[in-house]
């Protein structure tokens, strides 16, 4: 345990048998000029996750068990401050797949060099995961600057919401942060979006955030309508409160957005992608489903009580739905009995 450790890699796991071996195999092959340890925060896995971790021999490792019902995206990551041995912290989810053997080196370089207080990698979607998303979005990072520079409160207030959102883009699926910075600016206690709000704290307090464009990784989830609607509701509520960004404000905007994007994506699937006919039909229906959940969730999350006098038929129903979703998510991720709060 006296070995010098330069980087502590924190990985969140839960029933990760199917995905964790791929990540570990990639980490073993990484070409780096520093030493690292692996710290797993396991959320009550019931499969072979811990057995897989026990077999790791290429670096020091530890497992910290998170009891059922006590996982939180922000708090669980913050617990790393108690256990990590290095000043440089790297956060991964269990299901990312680094694309090259230099991924880890490129991810930490902006932080180790002192050019930024934090950095995040570039998520990508493979053709096997979703051929349409692969075609549409894998170049997203090219339009972003390498660094988000510090700005004043005044500049923040006068910037348009979309520019604010772009400036605080951050992704804890693959991120690197100085331990001292995280101690000074801890992740806010929210169910989702802790990474985005963390980046906001940094740039408003004189710190730089780097986008490590050569640190590419695959990450994707096949989501249900219900899950995505709830997630977009939470994101939209947070985006409005923290950034002033409102995505959709009426039924007509939802309908136009879904139809426009569905038609666009359907044409790409039919005429641009080389897939068998059954796969094309499946992909068309899947994307119609997620687009509908996406924009309906954003609409629900954007409903604000101060606008009640302008609400149309059904808005009150959707606002109550929003309150129910937020209460449900918060009760799982934030609001704990007092005893458990003290334990965390």
C-alpha positions in Angstrom: 0.0 0.0 0.0 3.1 2.3 0.1 3.3 2.3 -3.7 3.1 5.8 -5.2 -0.2 6.2 -7.1 -0.5 9.0 -9.6 -4.1 8.5 -10.7 -7.1 7.0 -8.9 -9.8 5.6 -11.3 -13.2 5.4 -9.7 -15.7 3.1 -11.4 -19.4 2.8 -10.5 -20.8 -0.7 -10.8 -24.1 -2.5 -10.4 -24.7 -6.0 -11.8 -21.9 -5.2 -14.3 -21.0 -8.8 -15.4 -21.8 -8.1 -19.0 -20.0 -4.8 -19.5 -17.2 -4.5 -16.9 -14.8 -7.1 -18.5 -14.7 -5.0 -21.7 -13.7 -1.9 -19.7 -11.1 -3.8 -17.6 -9.6 -5.4 -20.7 -9.2 -2.0 -22.3 -7.7 -0.4 -19.1 -5.1 -3.2 -18.9 -4.0 -2.3 -22.4 -3.7 1.4 -21.9 -0.4 3.1 -22.7 0.3 5.6 -19.9 3.2 7.2 -18.2 1.7 7.1 -14.7 0.6 4.5 -12.2 -3.0 4.1 -11.3 -5.3 2.3 -8.9 -8.9 1.1 -9.4 -11.6 1.9 -6.8 -15.0 0.3 -7.4 -18.1 1.7 -5.8 -20.5 -1.3 -6.1 -24.2 -0.7 -5.6 -25.3 -4.0 -4.2 -24.5 -6.2 -7.2 -26.1 -9.6 -7.2 -24.2 -11.1 -10.1 -20.5 -12.0 -10.5 -19.3 -8.3 -10.5 -17.2 -8.7 -7.3 -15.7 -11.9 -8.6 -14.6 -10.2 -11.8 -13.0 -7.4 -9.7 -11.2 -9.9 -7.5 -9.4 -11.3 -10.6 -7.8 -8.0 -11.4 -4.0 -8.3 -11.1 -2.6 -5.5 -13.3 -3.0 -2.7 -10.8 -4.1 -2.1 -7.1 -7.8 -2.3 -6.6 -10.5 -1.9 -3.9 -14.2 -2.4 -3.7 -16.4 0.0 -1.6 -19.9 -1.4 -1.1 -22.8 1.0 -1.5 -25.9 -0.4 0.3 -29.1 -0.8 -1.5 -31.0 2.5 -1.7 -28.0 4.7 -0.9 -26.6 5.2 -4.3 -26.4 8.8 -5.6 -24.7 10.1 -8.7 -23.2 13.0 -6.8 -22.7 11.6 -3.3 -21.3 8.2 -4.3 -18.7 9.9 -6.5 -17.9 12.3 -3.7 -17.1 9.3 -1.4 -14.1 8.8 -3.6 -12.4 11.6 -1.7 -12.3 9.4 1.3 -10.6 6.5 -0.4 -8.5 7.7 -3.3 -4.7 7.9 -2.9 -3.9 10.2 -5.8 -4.4 13.9 -6.5 -5.8 13.1 -10.0 -9.2 11.4 -10.0 -10.8 9.7 -13.0 -14.5 8.8 -13.0 -15.9 6.1 -15.2 -19.2 4.3 -15.5 -19.0 0.6 -15.9 -20.3 0.4 -19.5 -17.9 2.8 -21.4 -15.6 1.3 -24.0 -12.4 3.3 -24.7 -11.6 3.3 -28.4 -7.8 3.4 -28.3 -4.9 2.3 -26.0 -4.1 6.0 -25.5 -7.6 7.0 -24.3 -6.6 7.3 -20.6 -3.4 9.2 -21.3 -5.3 11.7 -23.4 -8.1 12.1 -20.9 -5.8 13.0 -18.0 -3.3 15.1 -19.9 -5.1 18.5 -19.6 -5.4 18.0 -15.8 -1.9 16.5 -15.1 -0.3 19.3 -17.2 -2.2 22.0 -15.2 -4.0 23.4 -18.2 -7.4 22.6 -16.7 -9.0 21.7 -13.4 -11.1 19.1 -15.0 -11.5 17.3 -18.3 -14.0 15.0 -20.0 -13.9 12.6 -22.9 -15.8 12.3 -26.1 -18.7 9.9 -26.1 -19.3 8.1 -29.3 -21.9 5.6 -30.5 -20.9 2.6 -32.6 -22.8 1.4 -35.7 -23.6 -1.8 -33.8 -25.2 0.1 -31.0 -27.3 2.5 -33.1 -26.4 3.0 -36.7 -28.5 6.2 -37.0 -27.0 7.9 -33.9 -23.6 6.9 -35.2 -24.3 8.6 -38.5 -25.9 11.8 -37.0 -24.0 12.7 -33.9 -20.4 11.3 -33.7 -18.9 14.6 -34.9 -20.6 16.7 -32.2 -17.3 17.5 -30.5 -15.7 19.2 -33.5 -17.9 22.3 -32.9 -16.7 22.6 -29.3 -13.6 24.5 -28.2 -10.8 22.6 -26.5 -11.4 24.6 -23.3 -14.2 26.3 -21.5 -12.6 29.5 -20.2 -13.5 31.2 -16.9 -16.2 33.9 -17.1 -17.6 36.5 -14.7 -21.1 36.3 -13.2 -22.0 39.3 -15.3 -21.0 37.6 -18.5 -22.9 34.5 -17.5 -26.1 36.4 -16.9 -26.0 38.1 -20.3 -25.1 35.0 -22.4 -28.0 33.2 -24.2 -29.1 30.0 -22.5 -27.8 27.8 -25.4 -24.3 29.3 -25.1 -24.4 28.8 -21.3 -25.3 25.1 -21.8 -22.4 24.7 -24.2 -19.9 26.3 -21.9 -20.8 23.9 -19.0 -20.9 20.7 -21.0 -19.3 17.9 -18.9 -19.7 14.2 -18.8 -19.0 12.1 -15.7 -19.2 8.9 -17.7 -15.6 9.7 -18.5 -14.0 12.6 -16.6 -10.8 13.6 -14.9 -10.7 16.0 -11.9 -8.1 17.3 -9.5 -8.9 16.0 -6.0 -8.2 19.4 -4.5 -10.7 21.0 -6.9 -13.4 18.5 -6.1 -12.9 19.1 -2.4 -13.3 22.9 -3.0 -16.2 22.5 -5.5 -18.0 19.3 -4.7 -20.7 17.9 -7.0 -24.1 19.5 -6.2 -26.5 17.1 -4.5 -28.9 16.5 -7.5 -30.2 13.3 -8.9 -28.8 14.0 -12.4 -26.8 16.7 -14.0 -24.2 16.9 -11.2 -21.4 17.0 -13.8 -22.9 19.9 -15.7 -23.5 22.0 -12.5 -19.9 21.1 -11.3 -18.5 22.5 -14.6 -20.7 25.7 -14.0 -19.1 26.1 -10.6 -15.6 25.8 -12.1 -15.9 28.4 -14.9 -17.6 30.9 -12.6 -14.8 30.5 -10.1 -11.7 31.1 -12.4 -11.2 27.5 -13.5 -10.8 25.9 -17.0 -12.6 22.8 -18.2 -11.1 20.8 -21.0 -12.7 18.6 -23.7 -10.2 15.9 -24.3 -11.0 15.4 -28.0 -8.7 12.4 -28.5 -10.2 10.5 -25.5 -13.0 8.9 -27.4 -15.2 6.1 -25.9 -18.3 4.3 -26.9 -21.3 4.7 -24.6 -25.0 4.1 -25.4 -28.2 2.8 -23.8 -31.3 1.2 -25.4 -33.9 3.2 -23.4 -37.6 2.8 -22.7 -40.2 5.5 -23.3 -40.9 5.8 -19.6 -37.2 6.1 -18.6 -36.4 8.7 -21.2 -39.5 10.8 -20.4 -38.6 10.9 -16.7 -34.9 11.7 -17.5 -35.7 14.5 -19.9 -38.2 15.9 -17.4 -35.5 16.1 -14.7 -33.0 17.5 -17.2 -35.4 20.2 -18.5 -36.3 21.3 -15.0 -32.7 21.6 -14.1 -31.7 23.3 -17.3 -34.4 25.9 -16.8 -33.5 26.6 -13.2 -29.8 26.7 -13.7 -29.3 28.0 -17.2 -32.7 29.5 -18.2 -33.0 27.1 -21.1 -36.5 26.0 -22.2 -36.8 23.4 -24.9 -40.5 23.2 -25.7 -43.3 25.4 -24.4 -46.4 24.1 -26.2 -48.1 21.1 -27.8 -47.5 22.5 -31.2 -43.8 22.8 -30.6 -43.7 19.1 -29.4 -45.6 17.9 -32.5 -43.4 19.9 -34.9 -40.2 18.9 -33.3 -41.1 15.2 -33.2 -42.5 15.1 -36.8 -39.6 17.1 -38.3 -36.9 14.9 -36.7 -38.8 11.7 -37.3 -39.1 12.5 -41.0 -35.5 13.5 -41.2 -34.3 10.3 -39.4 -36.6 8.1 -41.4 -35.1 9.4 -44.7 -31.6 8.8 -43.5 -32.5 5.2 -42.3 -34.1 4.4 -45.6 -31.6 5.9 -48.0 -28.3 6.4 -46.2 -27.9 3.4 -43.9 -27.0 -0.1 -45.1 -29.2 -2.2 -43.0 -31.6 -5.1 -43.6 -35.3 -4.1 -44.0 -36.4 -5.4 -40.7 -33.6 -3.6 -38.9 -34.6 -0.3 -40.7 -38.2 -0.7 -39.6 -37.2 -1.4 -36.0 -34.9 1.6 -36.0 -37.6 3.9 -37.4 -40.1 2.9 -34.7 -37.4 3.1 -31.9 -36.4 6.6 -32.8 -40.0 7.8 -33.1 -40.5 6.4 -29.6 -37.4 8.1 -28.1 -38.1 11.4 -29.9 -41.6 11.5 -28.5 -40.4 10.7 -25.0 -37.6 13.3 -25.4 -39.7 16.3 -26.3 -42.7 15.4 -24.1 -40.3 15.0 -21.2 -38.7 18.3 -21.9 -42.1 20.0 -22.2 -43.2 18.6 -18.8 -39.9 19.5 -17.1 -40.2 23.1 -18.5 -43.6 23.8 -17.0 -43.2 26.6 -14.4 -46.0 27.5 -11.9 -45.4 31.2 -12.5 -46.7 30.7 -16.0 -49.9 29.1 -14.8 -52.2 31.9 -16.2 -51.1 31.1 -19.7 -51.5 27.3 -19.4 -53.7 25.5 -21.9 -55.9 22.4 -21.5 -54.0 19.6 -19.9 -51.0 21.6 -18.7 -52.0 21.2 -15.0 -52.1 17.5 -15.4 -48.6 17.5 -16.9 -47.3 19.8 -14.2 -48.6 17.4 -11.5 -46.8 14.6 -13.4 -43.6 16.7 -13.3 -43.9 17.1 -9.5 -44.5 13.4 -9.1 -41.4 12.5 -11.2 -39.2 14.9 -9.4 -40.4 13.7 -6.0 -39.9 10.1 -7.0 -36.3 10.7 -8.3 -35.3 12.8 -5.4 -36.6 10.3 -2.9 -34.3 7.7 -4.4 -31.2 9.9 -4.9 -31.3 12.8 -2.4 -33.9 12.6 0.3 -32.9 10.0 2.9 -33.9 9.3 6.4 -31.8 11.3 8.8 -29.8 8.3 10.0 -28.7 7.4 6.5 -27.8 11.0 5.7 -25.4 11.0 8.6 -23.9 7.7 7.5 -23.2 9.1 4.0 
